[in-house]
Amino acid sequence: MASRKNSFVRSVCLVSFITFAFFFLILEFGVSRIVKVPHLVYRYWGNRPVTYYPSLSQRAVTENYDISFKSNSWGFKDVEHAIPKMPGTYRVLLLGDSYIEAAGVLISEQVSQQMQKIAKEKGHQWEVISIGMSGYGQAQQLSYLKQFGKKIAPDAVVTFFCANDYWNNAYDYQPADFRLDNRNLISQLPQKETPVPLIQKVFRATLSQTESYYIMKHAFERLRGSLGTSKKEMEVAAFALGVSAKMKGASENKSEKEKMARLIGSDYEIDLFRALVREIKREAQFENHALLINTLVSSDVRKESEDFNWFMHWTENSFKELGAPVVNFDSEFRRRSREDGVLPHFESDSHWNATGNRWVAERLVEEILKQNRAR
């Protein structure tokens, strides 16, 4: 009797294993060719802003692109970089958000690698480091500059401003990396790194590298989404509607700062932005003795808005008041796109495509060489 029972249990286990294996293979090698889902795994460090999980295969998928890459040991979409830098190398540090993250292009096509290639063609040995993630503002740029500036020892620092940075600095990460107290910047990042549990390390190295896991995860998320809108999604939608309403009503006859505050929310976001930019300048120029260039990323070049143009112009002037060079890619790309008849971004996404990344690289190499000659 016991023998029959054991035989039955073995049969059930065998059938279950075969069924599971068959289901796994169908998902991994069949469904995955039809259903393309993103594999983006993040590391929440605690003592520094979030990055991709380091040294892990990632996959960015939208209607515009399907790009697979491996995050480097720092957690960014970039190649590995040695510390300290190689002798005779001019090192450039790029600090930005999703435009520098460049999820929609190959690593070889993104700004940093294009800059190295262009500089080499001009007879210069450059190493360009990308530190950029979706949602980063000046607060996250400053966090990395403070923590890694002296280790990286850049000869030039390039920051990238995006229109949502005012919001990102103050609210996108809670608690915010920095808060403003009587015009003093106070860091709110913990001193110690948040450790990764062993079970999570094992999971990241095994199951999270399979297509099957992400297909199932995506299916459950779609199911959950169909049951109702989350509180976070409602907050994001409400914020977007609020910004739209502010844009429409901001052109009334008001002072410059009043108009800007109406566009983005309040004076606090403006004052925090300015304090962060001042501190980035101090860190770059006085602590690291590096050339500093600030840039404004471009939006959809096919769309024109008087309020948006004013908004970007006001921000550009805020940078100029600090005495650091500014490159406004938004205005430059609109002009170049009209002249060349080429889009620097994706069809339904204002993030730079390979062409846009190349344009940025060309312009930055030109600007850095120009500023170095002037020095």
C-alpha positions in Angstrom: 0.0 0.0 0.0 2.8 2.4 1.0 4.6 1.5 -2.3 1.5 2.4 -4.4 1.2 5.7 -2.4 4.9 6.6 -3.0 4.5 5.7 -6.7 1.5 8.0 -7.0 3.3 10.9 -5.3 6.3 10.4 -7.6 4.0 10.4 -10.6 2.2 13.6 -9.5 5.6 15.3 -8.9 6.9 14.2 -12.3 3.8 15.4 -14.1 3.8 18.7 -12.2 7.5 19.2 -13.0 6.9 18.4 -16.7 3.9 20.7 -16.9 5.8 23.5 -15.2 8.9 23.0 -17.5 6.6 23.0 -20.6 4.8 26.1 -19.4 8.2 27.8 -18.7 9.6 26.9 -22.1 6.5 28.2 -23.9 6.7 31.5 -22.0 10.5 31.8 -22.3 11.0 30.9 -26.0 7.5 31.2 -27.5 5.4 33.9 -25.9 8.5 36.2 -25.3 8.8 36.5 -29.1 5.3 38.0 -29.3 4.8 39.7 -26.0 7.7 42.1 -25.4 7.8 43.4 -21.8 10.5 45.6 -20.1 13.1 44.2 -17.7 14.0 47.2 -15.6 15.2 46.3 -12.1 16.2 49.0 -9.7 18.5 49.4 -6.7 17.3 51.6 -3.8 20.5 52.5 -2.0 19.2 54.7 0.7 22.3 56.9 1.0 22.2 57.8 -2.7 19.5 58.2 -5.4 18.0 55.1 -7.0 19.7 53.4 -10.0 19.3 50.3 -12.0 20.3 47.2 -10.1 24.1 47.0 -10.8 25.6 44.5 -13.3 22.2 43.1 -14.4 20.7 42.5 -17.8 18.0 45.1 -18.5 15.5 45.6 -21.3 13.6 48.9 -22.1 10.5 48.4 -24.2 8.0 51.0 -25.5 6.2 51.5 -28.8 9.2 53.3 -30.1 12.1 51.0 -29.1 13.2 47.6 -27.7 16.7 47.9 -26.2 18.5 45.4 -24.2 21.6 46.3 -22.1 23.6 45.5 -19.0 23.8 48.1 -16.3 27.3 48.8 -15.1 28.6 48.2 -11.6 27.5 51.7 -10.5 23.9 50.9 -11.6 23.8 53.1 -14.8 23.3 52.4 -18.5 26.9 53.0 -19.4 30.2 51.1 -19.8 32.5 50.4 -16.9 34.9 53.1 -15.7 38.1 52.8 -13.8 38.9 54.9 -10.7 41.2 56.7 -10.9 41.2 57.8 -14.5 43.9 56.8 -17.0 46.8 59.3 -17.3 46.4 61.8 -20.1 42.7 61.3 -20.3 40.2 64.2 -20.2 37.2 63.0 -18.2 33.7 64.5 -18.7 30.9 63.8 -16.3 27.3 63.9 -17.6 24.6 64.4 -14.9 21.0 64.2 -16.1 17.7 62.4 -16.1 16.1 60.0 -18.6 17.6 61.9 -21.5 21.1 60.9 -20.3 19.8 57.5 -19.2 19.1 57.1 -22.9 17.0 53.9 -22.6 15.8 54.1 -26.2 19.2 53.8 -27.9 22.2 51.4 -27.8 25.0 52.3 -25.4 27.2 52.9 -28.4 24.7 55.5 -29.7 24.2 57.5 -26.5 25.7 61.0 -25.8 28.7 59.8 -23.8 30.0 57.3 -26.3 29.3 59.6 -29.3 31.3 62.4 -27.5 34.3 60.1 -27.0 34.2 59.1 -30.7 33.9 62.8 -31.9 36.7 63.9 -29.5 39.0 61.1 -30.8 38.4 62.2 -34.4 39.6 65.6 -33.3 42.7 64.2 -31.7 41.6 64.2 -28.1 41.5 61.3 -25.6 38.3 61.7 -23.7 36.4 59.5 -21.2 32.8 60.5 -20.8 30.8 59.1 -17.9 26.9 59.0 -17.9 25.1 59.3 -14.6 21.4 59.7 -15.5 18.1 58.1 -14.5 14.5 58.9 -15.1 13.2 61.3 -12.4 16.6 62.8 -11.6 16.7 66.6 -11.0 19.4 68.9 -9.7 19.0 67.3 -6.3 20.1 63.9 -7.5 22.8 65.5 -9.7 24.2 67.2 -6.6 24.0 64.0 -4.5 26.2 62.2 -7.0 28.6 65.1 -7.4 29.1 65.3 -3.6 29.5 61.6 -3.1 31.6 60.7 -6.2 33.0 64.0 -7.5 36.4 63.7 -6.0 36.7 59.9 -6.8 35.7 60.5 -10.4 37.8 63.7 -10.7 36.1 65.1 -13.8 37.8 67.8 -15.9 34.3 68.9 -17.0 30.8 68.5 -15.6 27.8 68.8 -17.8 24.3 69.1 -16.2 21.0 68.5 -18.0 17.9 70.4 -17.0 14.4 69.0 -18.0 11.1 70.9 -17.5 10.0 68.6 -14.7 13.1 69.1 -12.6 11.5 71.7 -10.3 9.0 69.0 -9.3 11.6 66.2 -9.2 13.8 68.2 -6.8 11.1 68.8 -4.3 8.6 65.9 -4.5 9.6 63.0 -6.8 11.5 61.2 -4.1 10.2 61.2 -0.6 11.8 62.3 1.5 13.4 64.7 -1.0 17.2 64.4 -1.2 17.5 68.0 -0.1 15.3 70.5 1.6 15.6 74.2 1.9 15.7 75.7 5.5 16.2 79.5 5.7 18.1 79.4 2.4 20.3 76.6 3.6 20.4 73.2 1.8 19.9 70.3 4.1 20.7 66.8 2.9 18.0 64.3 3.9 19.8 61.2 2.6 20.7 58.5 5.2 24.4 58.1 5.9 24.4 54.3 5.6 23.6 52.2 2.5 20.5 50.0 2.6 21.8 46.4 2.4 20.4 43.9 -0.1 19.0 40.7 1.6 20.7 37.5 0.4 17.5 36.0 -0.9 17.1 39.1 -3.1 20.6 38.8 -4.4 19.9 35.1 -5.4 16.6 36.1 -7.0 18.2 38.9 -9.0 20.9 36.5 -10.3 18.4 33.8 -11.3 14.6 34.2 -11.8 14.7 37.9 -12.5 16.9 37.2 -15.6 14.2 35.1 -17.3 11.6 36.3 -19.8 9.0 34.2 -18.1 9.2 36.1 -14.8 8.6 39.5 -16.5 5.8 38.2 -18.7 3.9 36.9 -15.6 4.7 40.1 -13.7 3.4 42.2 -16.6 0.2 40.1 -16.8 -0.5 40.5 -13.1 0.1 44.2 -13.2 -2.2 44.6 -16.2 -4.9 42.6 -14.3 -4.4 44.7 -11.2 -4.6 47.9 -13.3 -7.9 46.8 -14.9 -9.4 46.5 -11.4 -8.9 50.2 -10.6 -6.5 53.2 -10.7 -4.0 53.3 -7.9 -3.7 56.3 -5.6 -0.3 57.1 -7.0 -1.6 57.1 -10.6 -4.4 59.5 -9.5 -1.9 61.8 -7.8 0.3 61.9 -11.0 -2.8 62.6 -13.2 -3.9 65.3 -10.9 -0.5 66.9 -11.0 -0.4 66.8 -14.8 -3.9 68.4 -15.0 -2.7 71.1 -12.5 0.4 71.9 -14.5 -1.7 72.2 -17.7 -4.1 74.6 -16.0 -1.3 76.6 -14.6 0.3 76.9 -18.1 -3.0 78.2 -19.5 -3.4 80.8 -16.8 0.2 81.9 -16.3 0.4 84.4 -19.1 -1.5 87.0 -17.1 0.3 90.3 -16.3 2.5 89.3 -13.3 6.1 89.7 -12.2 8.7 87.2 -13.6 8.9 85.2 -10.4 5.1 85.2 -9.8 4.5 83.9 -13.3 7.2 81.2 -12.8 5.7 80.2 -9.5 2.3 79.9 -11.1 3.7 77.7 -13.8 5.5 75.2 -11.5 3.6 75.5 -8.2 5.2 77.8 -5.6 8.2 79.9 -4.7 9.7 77.0 -2.8 10.4 75.0 -6.0 12.1 78.0 -7.5 14.2 78.8 -4.4 15.2 75.1 -4.0 16.2 74.9 -7.7 18.4 78.0 -7.4 20.0 76.8 -4.2 20.8 73.4 -5.8 22.3 75.0 -8.9 24.5 77.3 -6.8 25.7 74.3 -4.8 26.4 72.2 -8.0 28.5 75.1 -9.3 30.4 75.3 -6.0 31.0 71.5 -6.0 32.1 71.4 -9.7 34.2 74.5 -9.9 35.7 74.9 -6.4 35.7 71.4 -4.9 36.6 69.6 -8.2 38.1 72.5 -10.2 36.2 71.3 -13.2 34.7 73.2 -16.1 30.9 73.4 -15.7 28.4 73.6 -18.5 24.6 73.6 -17.9 22.2 72.5 -20.6 18.5 72.5 -21.2 17.1 69.4 -22.9 14.8 69.6 -25.8 11.1 68.9 -26.0 9.0 67.8 -29.0 10.3 70.1 -31.8 7.0 69.9 -33.7 5.1 71.6 -30.9 5.3 75.3 -30.0 4.0 77.0 -26.8 4.6 80.6 -25.9 4.4 79.8 -22.2 6.8 76.8 -22.5 9.3 78.9 -24.5 9.1 81.6 -21.8 9.5 79.0 -19.1 12.7 77.6 -20.7 14.1 81.1 -21.3 13.5 82.0 -17.7 15.4 78.9 -16.5 18.2 79.5 -19.0 18.6 83.0 -17.5 18.7 81.6 -14.0 21.7 79.5 -15.0 23.4 82.4 -16.7 23.1 84.5 -13.6 25.5 82.1 -11.9 28.1 82.8 -14.6 28.3 79.2 -16.0 27.9 78.6 -19.8 24.5 77.4 -20.9 23.5 75.4 -24.0 19.7 75.5 -24.8 19.1 72.4 -26.8 15.4 73.1 -27.0 15.8 76.2 -29.1 18.8 74.8 -31.0 17.1 71.6 -31.9 14.0 73.3 -33.1 16.1 75.4 -35.5 18.2 72.5 -36.7 15.3 70.1 -37.1 13.6 72.7 -39.4 16.8 73.1 -41.4 17.7 69.4 -41.7 14.1 68.1 -41.9 15.0 65.4 -39.3 13.5 64.6 -35.9 16.0 64.4 -33.0 13.5 62.4 -30.9 11.2 59.5 -31.3 7.9 59.9 -33.1 5.7 59.7 -30.0 8.3 60.4 -27.4 10.4 63.6 -26.9 13.4 61.6 -25.7 16.4 61.7 -28.1 16.8 59.1 -30.7 20.2 58.2 -32.1 20.2 61.4 -34.2 19.4 63.6 -31.2 22.1 61.9 -29.1 24.6 62.6 -31.9 23.5 66.3 -32.1 24.0 66.7 -28.4 27.4 65.0 -28.5 28.6 67.2 -31.4 27.4 70.4 -29.6 29.0 69.5 -26.3 32.4 68.6 -27.7 32.3 71.9 -29.6 31.3 73.8 -26.4 33.9 72.1 -24.1 36.7 72.7 -26.6 35.6 76.4 -26.9 35.5 76.9 -23.1 38.8 75.2 -22.6 40.5 77.5 -25.2 38.9 80.5 -23.3 40.4 79.3 -20.0 
